[in-house]
Amino acid sequence: MTKQDMINQRLLKEAAAAQMRMHTRRHFLKESAMGLGALAIGSLLGGCGSNAAGNAEPAIAFDPARPLLPKSPPFAGKARSVIYLHMAGAPSQLELFDFKPELMKMDGQDCPPSLLAGKQFAFIKGVPKMLGPQAKFAQHGDSRAWISEHLPHFSTMADDVCFLKAVTTDQFNHAPAQLLMHTGSPRLGRPSMGSWVTYGLGTENQNLPGFVVLTSGGSFPDAGKSVWGSGFLPSVYQGVQCRSEGDPVLFINDPKGMNRDLRKASIDAINEANQQEYKNYHDPEILSRISQYEMAYRMQITAPEVMNINDEPDYIHEMYGTRKGEACLANNVLLARKLVEKGVRFVQLFDWGWDAHGDHAGNSLNLGMINKYRSVDKCMTALLLDLKQRGLLEETLVVWGGEFGRTPMMENRNGVQNPFKGRDHHTEAFTIWMAGGGIKKGYTHGETDEIGYSAVSGKVDAFDIQATILNQLGFNHENFTYPFQGRPFRLTDVGGKVIREIIA
């Protein structure tokens, strides 16, 4: 160690010691909150019954000093990890999976008044025209699943996936619908599904985050980073956003002049200060902060290697359709496979640009839906094949879908028909598919009416999807809770049922 390194270490320790001695306004407020403030809050919560704060116990044994240690679920789940591909903006089920010949016969006709009465839409005013399927469909595999011409690669996997054709929601704006799908509430503040899963199961690789988020499409989902936030769970469980090109995590490399030993010394000094603060205030978030600093240090060695997709063989890149030097969906899907292979528990992909207000000839203001179909077709097919060939599909649950569906009638903004033949937001029916993780293969659950407007059988909602995912991981969603504000909270709020019909 050089003389300058020794001086730097001494300065860091002196700074940490000074921080321990300081009584800042922040410390004063914390002390106040733990004194009279705590008494006041305690008296308010005292009337909440036996499950008031202080008596309610988390469903999971939480060690704040080692929050990501792998844990066993309450019962044996079929899945060990989840890859969730969310197409932000909501793809049209009527152009991909829900074939409706009757709708084609109605193409161009005025929408029947019965479909509009008492309904809310985002971009339909007056009397819109019906819009037939903008694709040709065919049945595929032994399951005879209907899949459109826009997904030629995916059609080869018809017998490996399970389609849920009658998914519903009560949110018709993007951000609330995305929040509902991923946090169980259309409002901000709830933990995301990935946070719940890593809270319950930890992660099998202590050198990587348990919950990784990958984004593509040039923008975040409408709900922003809240869809992978930890809400009221300890912050160590929030999603860690990574990249498939360049540094996997921003600032993961040491700055110029900072070597590995000095980095370790700086983290030790910071954590020494944090340990002292924990002794004073007993806030478990401080231990989470210490754990995150140590995780960041370990990730500097592990993450660049694991998250480098360039070391994959050429045939894998061809299979996924990756593009070198781009943060594209294909690159992220390949990275998702690498991450679950290395023990990451929950990988969440968000691909922006699926807001289908434009045509299907690649000319819309939304990049053209044809291009979006092509961007996902090859890589999601490759993911299933790759996992299957590696023996990982049975223990990896793959989920694909958006936040709501699309109307069988055309948009009609202020009484003017959309020249791009766009479909409006629709809450009463859309399609999600699942594969692996103990889900039935080659099975279709639920059905919509003859024009794809409403669910007529097998109706499910976001809470049912969440309950089923948790079930496949080994959790009863009704018992999997966390105490907050005087009562136990759960991902599925007060709803949800496991969709038993789709479990193998």
C-alpha positions in Angstrom: 0.0 0.0 0.0 1.4 3.4 -1.0 1.8 6.3 1.5 -1.0 8.1 -0.2 -3.3 5.1 0.3 -2.5 5.1 4.0 -3.3 8.8 4.2 -6.6 8.3 2.4 -7.6 5.5 4.7 -6.8 7.6 7.8 -8.8 10.5 6.5 -11.8 8.2 5.8 -11.7 6.8 9.3 -11.5 10.3 10.8 -14.4 11.4 8.7 -16.5 8.4 9.8 -15.6 9.1 13.5 -16.7 12.8 13.1 -20.0 11.7 11.5 -20.6 9.5 14.6 -20.1 12.4 17.0 -22.3 14.9 15.0 -25.8 15.6 16.3 -27.5 16.9 13.3 -31.1 18.0 12.8 -31.7 14.6 11.3 -30.6 12.9 14.5 -32.7 15.3 16.6 -35.8 14.5 14.6 -35.1 10.7 14.9 -34.7 11.0 18.6 -37.9 13.0 18.9 -39.7 10.4 16.8 -38.5 7.7 19.2 -39.6 9.6 22.2 -42.9 11.6 22.5 -43.7 10.9 18.8 -43.4 7.2 19.3 -45.7 7.3 22.3 -48.3 9.3 20.4 -48.2 6.8 17.4 -48.3 3.9 19.8 -51.5 5.2 21.5 -53.1 5.6 18.0 -52.2 2.1 16.9 -53.3 0.6 20.2 -56.9 0.6 19.1 -56.2 -1.4 16.0 -56.7 -4.8 17.8 -54.2 -7.6 18.4 -52.5 -7.2 15.0 -51.5 -3.6 15.7 -47.9 -2.5 15.0 -45.6 -4.2 17.5 -47.7 -7.4 17.7 -48.0 -8.3 14.1 -45.2 -10.6 12.9 -43.9 -10.8 9.3 -44.9 -14.1 7.6 -41.2 -14.5 6.8 -38.3 -14.5 9.3 -36.5 -11.3 8.3 -32.8 -10.9 9.2 -32.0 -7.3 8.4 -28.2 -8.0 8.6 -28.5 -10.7 5.9 -31.8 -9.9 4.1 -31.1 -11.8 0.9 -30.1 -15.2 2.3 -32.0 -17.9 0.4 -35.2 -19.0 2.3 -37.5 -22.0 1.9 -41.1 -21.2 1.0 -43.9 -22.5 3.2 -44.6 -25.3 0.8 -42.7 -26.8 -2.2 -43.2 -24.6 -5.2 -42.7 -25.8 -8.8 -40.8 -22.6 -9.7 -37.6 -21.2 -8.3 -37.4 -18.0 -10.3 -39.6 -15.8 -12.5 -39.0 -13.9 -15.7 -41.8 -11.4 -16.3 -41.9 -9.8 -19.8 -44.2 -6.7 -19.6 -45.1 -5.0 -22.9 -45.7 -1.5 -21.6 -48.5 0.2 -23.4 -50.7 -3.0 -23.8 -50.5 -5.0 -27.0 -53.7 -5.9 -28.9 -54.8 -9.4 -28.2 -57.0 -9.2 -31.3 -54.0 -9.0 -33.5 -52.0 -11.7 -31.7 -53.9 -14.4 -29.9 -57.7 -13.9 -29.8 -59.0 -14.8 -33.2 -62.5 -13.5 -33.9 -63.9 -14.2 -37.4 -67.2 -12.5 -36.5 -65.3 -9.3 -35.9 -64.0 -9.4 -39.4 -67.6 -9.5 -40.7 -68.4 -6.4 -38.7 -65.3 -4.5 -40.0 -66.2 -0.9 -40.9 -69.8 -1.0 -39.4 -71.0 1.4 -36.8 -70.4 0.1 -33.3 -73.6 -1.2 -31.7 -74.8 1.2 -28.9 -74.9 -1.6 -26.4 -71.1 -1.8 -26.4 -70.8 1.9 -25.5 -73.6 2.5 -23.0 -72.3 3.2 -19.5 -68.7 2.4 -20.5 -65.6 4.5 -20.0 -63.0 4.8 -22.8 -59.8 6.8 -23.1 -60.2 7.8 -26.8 -63.7 7.0 -28.0 -66.2 9.8 -28.5 -69.4 9.5 -30.5 -70.0 6.4 -32.6 -66.9 4.6 -33.6 -66.5 2.0 -36.4 -65.8 -1.7 -35.7 -62.3 -2.8 -36.6 -61.7 -6.4 -37.9 -58.5 -8.3 -37.0 -55.4 -6.7 -38.7 -53.8 -10.1 -39.2 -54.3 -13.6 -40.5 -54.6 -16.4 -38.0 -53.9 -20.1 -38.0 -54.0 -22.9 -35.5 -50.7 -24.4 -34.3 -49.4 -27.5 -32.5 -51.4 -30.3 -31.1 -53.1 -27.8 -28.9 -54.5 -26.0 -32.0 -53.9 -22.7 -30.4 -54.8 -19.6 -32.5 -51.7 -17.4 -33.2 -51.4 -14.7 -35.7 -49.1 -14.3 -38.6 -47.2 -11.6 -36.7 -45.6 -14.2 -34.5 -44.2 -16.9 -36.8 -41.5 -18.0 -34.4 -43.6 -18.1 -31.4 -46.3 -20.2 -33.1 -43.8 -23.1 -33.0 -44.1 -23.0 -29.1 -47.9 -23.3 -29.0 -47.7 -26.7 -27.1 -45.3 -25.3 -24.5 -47.4 -22.3 -23.3 -50.6 -21.6 -21.5 -52.9 -18.8 -22.7 -55.2 -16.9 -20.4 -57.7 -15.3 -22.8 -60.1 -13.7 -20.3 -57.9 -11.4 -18.2 -59.6 -8.3 -16.9 -58.7 -5.1 -15.0 -60.6 -2.1 -13.6 -57.9 0.4 -14.8 -58.0 1.9 -18.3 -55.0 4.4 -18.0 -51.5 3.0 -18.4 -49.8 4.0 -15.1 -52.5 2.9 -12.7 -53.0 -0.3 -14.7 -49.3 -1.1 -14.6 -49.2 -0.4 -10.9 -52.1 -2.7 -10.3 -50.5 -5.5 -12.3 -47.2 -5.3 -10.6 -47.9 -4.0 -7.0 -51.5 -5.0 -6.4 -52.7 -1.4 -6.2 -53.3 1.4 -8.8 -51.9 3.9 -6.4 -48.3 4.6 -5.4 -46.6 3.1 -2.4 -47.1 -0.6 -2.5 -44.2 -3.1 -3.0 -43.8 -4.6 -6.4 -44.2 -8.3 -7.0 -40.5 -8.8 -7.5 -39.9 -7.2 -4.1 -42.4 -9.5 -2.4 -40.8 -12.5 -4.0 -37.2 -11.6 -2.9 -38.5 -10.7 0.6 -40.0 -14.2 0.8 -37.3 -16.3 -0.9 -34.1 -14.2 -0.8 -31.7 -15.1 -3.6 -29.5 -18.0 -4.5 -26.6 -15.8 -5.5 -25.3 -13.5 -2.8 -23.2 -11.6 -5.2 -26.1 -10.4 -7.3 -29.4 -8.7 -6.5 -32.4 -10.9 -6.0 -34.6 -8.7 -8.1 -33.2 -7.3 -11.4 -35.1 -4.9 -13.8 -34.2 -4.5 -17.5 -35.9 -1.8 -19.7 -36.0 -1.3 -23.4 -37.9 0.6 -26.0 -36.4 4.0 -25.3 -38.5 4.9 -22.2 -39.6 3.8 -18.8 -43.2 2.4 -18.4 -45.8 5.1 -17.7 -45.8 4.3 -14.0 -42.0 5.0 -13.8 -39.7 3.2 -11.4 -42.6 2.7 -8.9 -43.5 -0.5 -10.6 -40.3 -2.1 -9.3 -40.1 -0.2 -6.0 -40.1 -1.9 -2.6 -42.9 0.3 -1.1 -43.1 -0.4 2.7 -40.8 -3.4 2.5 -37.2 -2.8 3.4 -35.5 -1.0 0.6 -33.0 -3.8 0.0 -35.9 -5.6 -1.9 -36.5 -3.0 -4.5 -35.6 -3.9 -8.1 -32.1 -3.1 -9.3 -32.1 -1.7 -12.8 -29.3 -3.1 -14.9 -28.3 -2.7 -18.5 -27.4 -5.3 -21.2 -24.9 -3.0 -22.9 -22.0 -1.0 -21.3 -21.6 -1.1 -17.6 -24.4 -3.3 -16.2 -24.9 -0.9 -13.3 -24.0 2.8 -13.4 -20.9 3.7 -11.5 -20.0 0.0 -10.9 -16.4 0.7 -11.8 -14.0 2.5 -9.4 -13.2 6.1 -10.3 -9.7 7.0 -11.4 -7.3 6.8 -8.5 -9.5 4.4 -6.4 -8.1 0.9 -6.2 -9.8 -2.2 -4.8 -8.2 -1.9 -1.3 -9.2 1.8 -1.0 -12.7 1.0 -2.1 -13.0 -1.7 0.6 -11.6 0.7 3.2 -14.1 3.4 2.3 -17.0 0.9 2.6 -15.7 -0.4 5.9 -15.6 3.2 7.2 -19.1 4.0 6.0 -20.5 0.8 7.5 -18.7 1.5 10.8 -20.6 4.8 10.9 -23.8 3.0 10.0 -23.3 0.3 12.7 -22.9 3.1 15.3 -26.1 4.7 14.0 -27.9 1.4 14.2 -26.8 1.0 17.9 -28.3 4.4 18.6 -31.6 4.2 16.7 -32.2 0.5 16.0 -33.7 1.3 12.6 -33.6 -1.9 10.4 -33.2 0.2 7.3 -29.7 1.0 8.5 -28.8 -2.7 8.4 -30.3 -2.9 4.9 -28.1 0.1 3.9 -25.0 -1.8 5.2 -26.1 -4.9 3.3 -26.5 -2.9 0.1 -23.0 -1.3 0.4 -21.5 -4.8 0.8 -23.6 -6.1 -2.1 -22.4 -3.3 -4.3 -18.8 -4.2 -3.4 -19.3 -7.8 -4.3 -21.2 -6.9 -7.5 -18.1 -5.1 -8.8 -16.5 -8.5 -9.3 -19.5 -10.6 -10.3 -21.9 -8.4 -12.3 -19.6 -7.5 -15.2 -19.0 -11.1 -16.0 -22.6 -12.4 -15.5 -24.2 -9.5 -17.4 -21.9 -9.6 -20.4 -23.9 -11.2 -23.2 -21.0 -10.8 -25.6 -19.4 -14.1 -24.4 -22.4 -16.1 -25.6 -21.8 -18.2 -28.8 -22.9 -16.9 -32.1 -25.8 -19.3 -32.5 -27.3 -18.0 -29.3 -27.1 -14.4 -30.6 -28.7 -15.5 -33.8 -31.4 -17.4 -32.0 -32.4 -14.4 -29.9 -31.8 -11.7 -32.6 -29.6 -9.6 -30.4 -28.1 -6.3 -31.6 -24.6 -5.4 -30.5 -24.3 -2.0 -28.8 -28.0 -1.5 -28.2 -30.2 -1.8 -25.1 -32.8 -3.7 -27.1 -35.4 -6.2 -25.9 -33.6 -9.2 -27.4 -30.4 -8.3 -25.5 -32.4 -8.0 -22.3 -34.2 -11.3 -22.8 -30.9 -13.1 -23.3 -29.5 -11.4 -20.2 -32.6 -12.5 -18.3 -31.8 -16.2 -19.1 -28.2 -15.6 -17.9 -29.4 -14.1 -14.6 -31.8 -16.8 -13.6 -29.2 -19.3 -14.6 -26.9 -17.7 -12.0 -29.6 -17.7 -9.3 -31.3 -14.4 -9.5 -34.8 -14.9 -8.2 -37.0 -12.4 -10.2 -36.1 -10.7 -13.5 -38.6 -8.0 -14.7 -38.4 -6.8 -18.3 -40.3 -3.7 -19.4 -40.4 -3.0 -23.2 -42.0 0.4 -23.9 -43.8 1.3 -27.2 -46.8 -1.1 -27.2 -49.5 1.6 -27.0 -51.4 0.5 -30.1 -53.0 3.7 -31.2 -51.5 3.3 -34.7 -51.8 1.2 -37.8 -50.3 -2.2 -38.5 -48.2 -1.2 -41.5 -45.3 0.3 -39.6 -46.3 3.9 -40.2 -47.8 4.9 -36.9 -46.6 7.5 -34.5 -45.8 4.6 -32.1 -43.0 3.1 -34.2 -45.4 0.8 -36.0 -46.9 -2.2 -34.3 -45.5 -4.6 -36.9 -42.0 -3.6 -35.8 -42.9 -4.3 -32.2 -44.3 -7.7 -33.0 -41.1 -8.6 -34.8 -39.0 -7.3 -32.0 -40.6 -9.7 -29.5 -41.4 -12.7 -31.6 -37.9 -14.1 -32.0 -36.5 -13.4 -28.6 -39.4 -14.6 -26.5 -39.4 -17.8 -28.5 -35.6 -18.2 -28.1 -36.0 -17.7 -24.3 -38.4 -20.6 -24.0 -36.3 -22.9 -26.3 -33.1 -21.9 -24.5 -34.5 -22.5 -21.0 -36.0 -25.8 -22.2 -32.7 -27.0 -23.6 -30.8 -26.2 -20.5 -33.4 -27.9 -18.2 -34.4 -24.6 -16.6 -37.9 -24.1 -18.0 -39.6 -26.4 -15.4 -38.2 -24.3 -12.6 -38.5 -20.9 -14.2 -41.9 -19.3 -14.6 -42.1 -17.1 -17.7 -45.0 -14.6 -17.9 -45.8 -12.3 -20.9 -48.4 -9.6 -21.2 -49.5 -6.0 -20.9 -51.6 -4.0 -18.4 -55.0 -4.1 -20.3 -56.4 -5.0 -23.6 -57.7 -3.3 -26.8 -61.2 -2.6 -28.0 -62.8 -4.4 -31.0 -63.9 -1.0 -32.2 -61.7 1.7 -33.7 -60.6 4.8 -31.8 -62.8 7.8 -32.4 -61.2 11.0 -30.9 -63.7 13.9 -30.7 -65.9 12.2 -33.2 -63.0 11.8 -35.8 -62.0 8.2 -36.8 -58.3 7.4 -36.2 -56.8 7.2 -39.7 -54.2 4.8 -38.4 -56.9 2.3 -37.3 -55.9 2.3 -33.7 -57.7 0.4 -30.9 -58.5 2.1 -27.6 -57.7 0.9 -24.1 -59.9 -1.9 -23.0 -60.4 -3.3 -19.4 -62.8 -6.2 -20.1 -60.6 -8.7 -21.9 -56.9 -9.2 -22.8 -54.5 -12.1 -23.1 -51.5 -13.1 -20.9 -49.5 -16.2 -21.5 -47.4 -18.3 -19.0 -44.9 -21.1 -19.5 -42.7 -23.3 -17.3 -42.7 -23.3 -13.5 -45.4 -26.0 -13.2 -47.9 -24.4 -15.6 -49.9 -26.6 -18.0 -48.5 -26.9 -21.5 -50.6 -26.4 -24.6 -53.6 -25.2 -22.7 -56.0 -22.2 -23.1 -57.9 -20.9 -20.2 -60.9 -18.6 -20.6 -62.8 -17.3 -23.6 -64.2 -14.0 -24.8 -67.4 -13.3 -26.7 -67.6 -13.6 -30.5 -66.0 -10.1 -31.1 -63.5 -10.2 -28.2 -65.3 -7.5 -26.2 -66.0 -9.3 -22.8 -64.9 -12.4 -21.0 -67.5 -15.1 -21.1 -65.7 -17.9 -19.2 -62.5 -18.3 -17.2 -62.4 -14.7 -16.1 -59.4 -13.7 -14.1 -57.8 -10.5 -12.9 -54.4 -9.1 -11.8 -54.8 -10.4 -8.3 -55.5 -13.9 -9.6 -52.3 -13.7 -11.8 -50.3 -12.6 -8.7 -51.8 -15.3 -6.5 -50.9 -18.0 -9.1 -47.3 -16.7 -9.5 -46.9 -16.8 -5.7 -48.4 -20.3 -5.5 -46.0 -21.6 -8.0 -43.1 -20.2 -5.9 -44.5 -21.9 -2.8 -46.6 -19.2 -1.1 -50.3 -19.0 -0.1 -51.0 -15.4 -1.1 -53.5 -14.9 1.7 -50.9 -15.8 4.4 -47.9 -14.1 2.8 -48.1 -10.7 4.6 -46.1 -7.9 6.0 -47.1 -5.6 8.9 -47.6 -1.9 8.0 -49.6 0.9 9.5 -51.2 -1.4 12.1 -52.4 -4.2 9.9 -50.9 -7.0 7.7 -50.7 -6.2 4.0 -50.3 -8.6 1.1 -49.6 -8.4 -2.6 -53.1 -9.4 -3.6 -54.8 -6.9 -1.2 -58.2 -8.5 -0.3 -58.7 -10.3 -3.6 -57.1 -13.0 -5.7 -57.5 -16.7 -6.2 -55.1 -19.3 -7.5 -56.0 -20.3 -11.1 -56.0 -24.0 -10.4 -57.1 -24.9 -13.9 -53.7 -23.9 -15.4 -51.5 -25.7 -12.9 -50.0 -28.9 -14.2 
